[in-house]
Amino acid sequence: MKKSIIYILSLSFFLGTVLSGCESVKNTNKTQRGAAIGAVGGAILGGVLGNNIGKGGNGALGAVLGGVIGGVAGGVIGNKMDKQARKISESLPGAKVERVGEGIRLVLGENSVRFDTNKSTLTSTAKANLDKLVSVFNEYPDTDIQIYGYTDSSGADDYNMTLSQQRAASVKSYLSAKGLASSRFNTSGLGEADPIASNETAEGKSQNRRVEFAITANDKMVNDAKKESGN
């Protein structure tokens, strides 16, 4: 999957270079050129995803990539997601923000969202960091947000699955209590699945104990993008 994404980004850069030199597009603005590149890139991305989704892509990355609209509308959505991703990075520097396809994968490790050991209760630090996201999510209301909870490999599989579900639910409950519409959120617990580091070390286990967000366009954003692009 990583190689596929790198390939897509490289091809998008190539397309951008070629299109920039074409006489027929010299008079278009940056947004129009970006949307055109997004249309081609989105189509390619959709083809690649057909071969890769389901091969371990059950979490935020799979959800974001699975929501690709493609076409010029996809380019419009991508531009909006670029702005939101930058805002999240500015608001919460410790977060890992990835712009993928037409959505955002947001990874919050223990430095951002920490839970007490074997509990789903949010610590004061976790609440303070989630508060920083509330203003961004309020500023960009036309998105759906899937929350995934994870654990390390310590403990029984069933226990870890339940704990991860409870932790994801705690995050949703807190954000909803801050005024965000609960209908925007869905939660999933994936236990020790999809580790991002080795579970053989304490540092690796710490990285695997995390919460991830898949931020994708809701129906309103998709429809608005199609209208804006003339689809």
N, C-alpha and C positions, 0 to 999 in steps of 0.2 A: 504493500500500500504506500509506504514512504517513497519508494522509487517511482511509483505512478504519479504521486503528487508532485515530486520534483520534475518529472517529465512534463507534466501539464504546465507547471510554472515556467519552465524553460520554453515550451512551445508558445505560451502566451506572450513571453518577452519577444520571441521571434516574430510572432504575428504583429505585435505592437510596432516593431521596427519596420516591417514590410509595409504595414498600413500607413505609417507615418510618412513613407516616401512615395506613396501613390498619389498621383495628381488629383484623382477623384475624391480624396478625403482631406486634402490640404485645407479646404475651406470650412471643415467641420470643427466644432469646439471639442475640448478635452472630454467632456461628458459623453458626447456622441461617439467619439472614437473609442472611449472606454467601454461603452455599451456594445459597440460592434465587436470588439475583441471578446467581451464577455459572452456574446452570442455564440461565437465559434468555440471558445474555450468551454462554455457550458455544455455544448453538444458533445465535445470530446470527453469532458469529465463524466457525463452521463454514461457514455459507452464504457469507460474504464470502470465506473462504479458497478456496472452490471456484472463484472467479473470479480469484483473484490468485496462488495458488501456481503456479509454473512461469513467471512473468513476472519472471525474475531472482532468484527466491527459492531459489537452490540451496545457500546457505550455512546458517549457524546459525539465522538468522531463519526461513528456510523450514522447517528441520527442527523447530524449536520449534512453529511454527504448524501444521505438518502433523501434529503428535502430539496434537491436541486431542481429549479424551474427551467433554467436554460434560456436560450434566445436572448433577444434584446432586453426583455423584462428582467431576465436574470442579471444582466449587467446593471440595470437600474437598482435592483435589490442589493447587489454587491457594493455599489457606491454608498448606499445608506448604511450597510453593515460596516464598511470601512470607518465611517464616522463614529459609530457606536463603539467599535473595538478600540479606537484611539481614546475615547472618553473613559472607557473602563480601565485602560492602562494608566491613564493620568490619575484616576480616582483611587486605584488600588495597585500601586507599583509592585507589590509582592505577588500578584496574580500572574498566571501564565495564560496569555491571551493569544489564540491562534485564529486567524481569518482563513477559513477553509471553504471552498466552494462559494455558496451564497449565504453562509452563516458564520457563527462564531463558536469556537470551543473554548470554554473558560475552565481552567483547572485551578482549584483552590486547595493548596496543601495545608499541612498542619500549621504553617506559619501564618496562614490566613484564616482558616476555619478549624479550630481545635475543639475536640470533645474530651471530656473527662474519660479516663481509662474504663473501657467496657460499658460506657454509657452513651446515650444519645443526646445528653444535655449540652447545649451550646455554652461555651465559656464566655466571659465578658469580652475577651479579645475577639472571639468569633463574631459576636453581636456587633461590635464596633466596626469590624471590616464589612459585614453584611450591610450595615447602615450606609456605607459608602457606595454600595451598589444600588441601593433603593432610588437615589436621585437619578442615576443613569437609566434604570429601568422605567422610571416615571417619564423621563425625557424622551424615551423611545418606546412608546406603548404598543406599537404594532408588531410585537414579536411574541412567539410562543417559547416557553423556557422549560426544557426537560432537565430535571435534577437527578444526578446519579450519585449514590453513596458507595464507598469502597472501604475495604479493610485490608490489613496485611494477611499473611497466611497463618498467623497464630490462631489456635482455637479450631473447633469443629466447623465443618463447612456450613451446616445448618445454622449454627449460632452466628457465624459471620454474615450469612445472608440476611438473617433477621435484623442484626445490628445495623447493617448498611442501609436497610430499608427504613429503619427508625431514624437514622441520622439524616437521610435525604428528606424524610417527612418533617423533621425538626426545622430544617432550613426553609422548607416551603411554608411551614406554619409561622415562622418568624417573619419572613418577607410579607406574607399575607397580612399579618398583624400590623405591619407598618403602612398598610394602605394599598398595597399592590393587589390587583384582582387575582383571586385564587384560581380563576378559570384559566389564567395564563400558564399555570404550572402543572406539570405532571412529575411524579417521582418514581424512581426505580432503585432497588438495592441490588448490587451485583457482587456483593461479598468480596472475595479475594480474586475475582476474575480480572483480566486485562491489567496485570501489574505494569507499572511504568519504571520500576527499578527492581533490583534483586531482593528477594525476601531472605537471602542468606546473611544479610547484615542489618544492624539496627538502623543505620541511615537509610537503607533501601526500604525497610519496612515503614519507616516514618513517611517516606515519599508516597508509598502505596496507600496509606491511610489518608484519603482525600475525598473531596466532593467535586464533581464536574458538572458543568452546565452546557447544554446544547441550545444555542439561541438561534431560532429560525424565524422566517417571515410567517406571520399569520395570514389568514385569508384576506384581510383588508389590505395589508401591504402588497400581497401578490396582485390583487385586483387593481390597486392604484398604480402599480408598476406596469401592468399590461395596458392600462389607459394611457399612461405617460409615454409608453413606447409605441402606442398606436396598434397594439395587438388586440 
